[in-house]
Amino acid sequence: MYFDDNVNYYDVLGLDNKASQDDIKKAFRKLSLQYHPDRDTGDNEKFKNITVAYEVLSNIEKRKVYDMESSFAFKNINTMHFNNDDLINLIFKNDNNDFHNILHRRKDAASKKPNIISKTIRINMEQAYNGCILPLLIERKNNKTLESETIYVTIPKGIDNNEFITIQKKGNIVDEEQGDIKVIVLIDNDSIYKRSGIDLEYTHNVTLKEALCGCNFEIKHISGKVLKFSNNSGNIINPSFTKTINGYGFIRDNHTGNFIISFNLIFPKSLTEKQIFELNKILT
């Protein structure tokens, strides 16, 4: 048993060491009501100290030990997380084990919380765009035994690389408490597309002739749809030109990105003298 050697519990309650049990209870009732955090005059730290002092001094055995060994401390008492309603109930109860039970109930609950299981799942760009449901084999502790289960993870549309999904109440089991599973999603992108936020980007190759004279082409979108494009003659495609198709990007919640097409100009590797002559005439 440890006591806080920096605090005089009698002083906390405004009493001396000759105070009767009735004096201790009256002092606690008065001070705890005065400093209860729900009151305008409340002080959470004082309230805790008052409660600790009462818990020690109202217990005859603890008080005897405290009087004999007042230099020792209840060192960890102020680091516990208290419910003020639980503490104030001590005013009206004669069972001096209440405070002890409150502390140990909370400490035991915290110590028995199951560890989170972390797993990684890999998907491709198409699965990230469209969403999918994938099986995942997990192994969890069920008290003193190990068990395996295949669970199914719902990957939402538009998920990004390194995001994680929490699957509740499917993890380790300690007593009757079941923990969670944290699934980290990694996207392997070996596709022709790139991602920028919720926008989907694609680079289309065009020849110099197509860039100058116009062209028609089709793109198979990541959704599976075939998109047709036409660049009429007279609309020159320069290296910085992009075409934006609204609503064909990634979908996240109520937001939808765009499909952005940039162009890579393919120049001829060589030209004949005649071609050079004709180009000079045209471009003069």
C-alpha positions in Angstrom: 0.0 0.0 0.0 1.4 3.4 -1.0 0.5 6.9 0.0 1.4 10.2 -1.6 4.1 11.6 0.7 3.6 15.1 -0.9 0.0 15.3 0.4 -1.3 15.4 4.0 -4.7 13.8 3.7 -5.8 15.4 7.0 -4.9 18.8 5.6 -6.8 18.1 2.4 -10.0 17.5 4.4 -9.2 20.4 6.8 -8.9 18.1 9.8 -6.2 17.0 12.3 -5.2 13.4 13.0 -7.6 13.1 15.9 -10.7 13.6 13.8 -13.4 11.0 14.2 -14.9 8.9 11.4 -18.0 11.1 11.5 -15.8 14.3 11.2 -14.1 12.7 8.2 -17.3 11.9 6.5 -18.8 15.3 7.1 -15.7 17.1 5.8 -15.7 14.9 2.7 -19.4 15.6 2.0 -18.9 19.3 2.4 -15.7 19.6 0.3 -16.6 17.2 -2.4 -19.9 19.0 -3.1 -18.0 22.3 -3.0 -15.3 21.3 -5.5 -17.3 18.9 -7.7 -16.4 19.6 -11.3 -20.0 20.1 -12.3 -20.3 23.1 -10.0 -19.2 26.7 -10.7 -16.7 26.4 -7.9 -15.6 23.0 -9.1 -11.9 22.0 -9.3 -11.2 18.6 -10.8 -7.8 18.2 -9.2 -9.0 19.2 -5.7 -12.0 16.9 -6.1 -9.7 13.9 -6.8 -7.4 14.7 -3.9 -10.4 15.1 -1.6 -11.7 11.7 -2.7 -8.3 10.0 -2.3 -7.9 11.5 1.2 -11.4 10.3 2.1 -10.8 6.8 0.7 -7.8 6.4 2.9 -8.9 8.1 6.1 -12.4 6.6 6.1 -11.0 3.1 6.0 -9.8 2.2 9.6 -7.1 -0.2 8.4 -5.8 2.1 5.7 -5.8 5.0 8.2 -3.8 3.0 10.7 -1.2 2.3 8.0 -1.2 5.9 6.8 -0.7 7.2 10.3 2.3 4.9 10.8 3.8 5.2 7.3 2.7 8.6 6.1 5.9 9.0 4.1 4.7 6.4 1.6 2.4 7.3 -1.3 -0.5 6.1 -3.3 1.6 7.1 -6.2 -0.4 6.1 -9.2 -3.8 7.3 -8.0 -3.9 10.6 -9.8 -3.0 9.1 -13.2 -6.0 6.9 -13.3 -9.1 8.0 -15.4 -12.0 8.6 -13.0 -15.6 9.0 -13.5 -16.7 11.8 -11.2 -20.1 10.3 -10.7 -18.4 7.1 -9.5 -16.3 9.1 -7.0 -19.1 11.2 -5.6 -21.0 8.0 -4.8 -18.4 7.4 -2.1 -20.1 10.2 -0.1 -23.2 8.2 0.4 -21.8 4.7 0.8 -20.3 3.0 3.8 -18.6 0.2 1.8 -15.0 1.4 1.8 -14.1 -1.1 -1.0 -16.1 1.0 -3.5 -13.1 3.2 -4.5 -10.8 0.2 -4.7 -13.3 -1.6 -6.9 -13.7 1.4 -9.2 -10.0 1.7 -9.7 -9.4 -2.0 -10.4 -12.5 -2.3 -12.7 -11.1 0.5 -14.9 -7.5 -0.7 -14.7 -8.5 -4.3 -15.6 -10.7 -3.1 -18.5 -7.8 -1.1 -20.0 -5.3 -4.0 -19.5 -7.6 -6.6 -21.1 -8.3 -4.6 -24.3 -7.3 -6.9 -27.2 -4.4 -5.9 -29.4 -5.4 -4.7 -32.9 -4.5 -7.0 -35.7 -2.8 -5.3 -38.6 -3.0 -6.8 -42.1 -2.0 -5.6 -45.6 -4.1 -6.1 -48.7 -2.9 -5.3 -52.3 -5.2 -4.1 -55.1 -4.7 -2.8 -58.6 -5.8 0.5 -60.0 -9.0 -0.8 -61.5 -10.1 -2.2 -58.1 -9.3 1.1 -56.5 -11.4 2.9 -59.0 -14.4 0.6 -59.0 -14.3 -0.8 -55.5 -14.3 -4.5 -54.8 -14.8 -7.2 -52.1 -11.7 -9.3 -51.4 -11.1 -12.3 -49.1 -8.5 -11.9 -46.3 -7.2 -14.8 -44.1 -6.6 -13.6 -40.5 -5.3 -15.4 -37.5 -6.5 -14.2 -34.1 -6.0 -15.1 -30.5 -9.2 -16.4 -28.8 -8.1 -16.2 -25.1 -5.6 -19.1 -25.0 -6.1 -20.6 -28.4 -5.4 -19.5 -32.0 -8.0 -19.6 -34.7 -8.2 -18.7 -38.4 -11.0 -17.1 -40.4 -11.4 -15.8 -43.9 -13.1 -12.5 -43.7 -14.3 -10.4 -46.7 -13.0 -6.8 -46.9 -15.1 -4.2 -48.7 -12.9 -1.8 -50.6 -14.8 1.4 -51.3 -14.7 3.2 -54.6 -11.9 5.7 -54.8 -9.7 4.4 -52.0 -6.2 5.7 -52.1 -2.8 4.1 -51.5 -1.8 3.5 -47.8 -5.4 4.2 -46.5 -6.6 1.8 -43.9 -10.0 0.1 -43.2 -11.0 -0.8 -39.7 -13.0 -4.0 -39.3 -14.6 -3.9 -35.9 -15.1 -6.9 -33.6 -13.3 -9.4 -35.8 -9.9 -9.4 -34.1 -8.3 -10.9 -31.0 -10.5 -12.0 -28.2 -9.7 -11.4 -24.5 -12.4 -12.8 -22.2 -15.6 -11.5 -23.7 -14.0 -8.5 -25.5 -13.2 -8.7 -29.2 -10.8 -6.3 -30.8 -10.6 -4.8 -34.3 -8.6 -5.5 -37.5 -6.7 -2.7 -39.3 -6.4 -3.4 -43.0 -3.8 -1.3 -44.8 -4.6 -1.0 -48.6 -1.6 -0.8 -51.0 -2.3 0.0 -54.7 -0.1 -1.7 -57.3 -0.3 0.6 -60.3 0.9 -1.1 -63.5 -1.8 0.4 -65.6 -1.7 3.2 -68.2 -3.3 5.6 -65.7 -2.0 7.8 -63.0 -3.9 9.4 -60.1 -3.8 12.9 -58.8 -6.1 13.3 -55.8 -9.5 12.2 -57.2 -8.6 13.0 -60.8 -7.6 10.2 -63.2 -4.8 11.0 -65.6 -3.9 9.4 -68.9 -1.3 10.2 -71.5 -2.1 9.6 -75.2 0.5 9.4 -77.9 -0.1 11.4 -81.1 2.1 11.7 -84.2 3.2 15.1 -85.4 0.8 14.7 -88.3 -2.1 14.1 -86.0 -1.1 17.0 -83.7 -1.1 19.4 -86.7 -3.8 18.0 -88.9 -6.4 16.6 -86.5 -7.2 13.0 -85.5 -9.9 10.7 -84.0 -9.1 8.1 -81.4 -10.7 5.9 -78.7 -9.6 5.2 -75.1 -10.8 2.3 -73.0 -11.5 4.0 -69.7 -10.7 2.3 -66.5 -14.4 1.8 -65.8 -14.6 -0.4 -68.9 -16.3 2.2 -71.1 -14.9 3.1 -74.5 -14.6 6.9 -74.8 -14.3 8.4 -78.3 -12.5 11.6 -79.0 -12.1 13.9 -82.0 -9.6 16.7 -82.5 -10.7 18.5 -85.6 -8.2 19.8 -88.1 -7.2 23.3 -87.3 -7.0 22.6 -83.6 -3.3 22.0 -83.1 -2.2 19.8 -80.2 0.9 21.3 -78.6 3.0 19.7 -75.9 1.2 21.4 -73.1 -2.3 20.7 -74.4 -4.7 18.8 -72.1 -8.3 17.7 -72.5 -10.5 17.3 -69.4 -13.6 15.1 -69.3 -15.7 16.0 -66.3 -17.1 13.2 -64.0 -14.8 10.4 -65.1 -12.3 10.5 -62.3 -12.3 8.7 -58.9 -15.5 8.8 -56.8 -15.0 9.6 -53.1 -18.2 10.0 -51.0 -20.2 12.7 -52.8 -17.2 13.9 -54.9 -16.2 12.9 -58.4 -13.0 13.8 -60.1 -12.2 14.4 -63.7 -10.5 12.4 -66.5 -7.5 14.4 -67.7 -5.8 13.5 -71.0 -2.4 14.9 -71.8 -0.6 14.3 -75.1 2.8 13.0 -75.9 4.0 14.1 -79.4 5.8 11.4 -81.4 8.2 13.0 -83.8 9.5 11.2 -86.9 13.0 9.7 -86.5 14.1 11.0 -89.9 12.8 13.0 -92.9 13.6 12.7 -96.6 15.0 15.7 -98.5 11.6 16.0 -100.2 9.7 16.1 -96.9 12.0 18.7 -95.6 11.5 20.8 -98.7 7.8 20.5 -98.5 7.7 21.4 -94.8 9.8 24.5 -95.4 7.3 25.6 -98.0 4.4 25.0 -95.7 5.9 26.5 -92.6 7.3 29.6 -94.2 
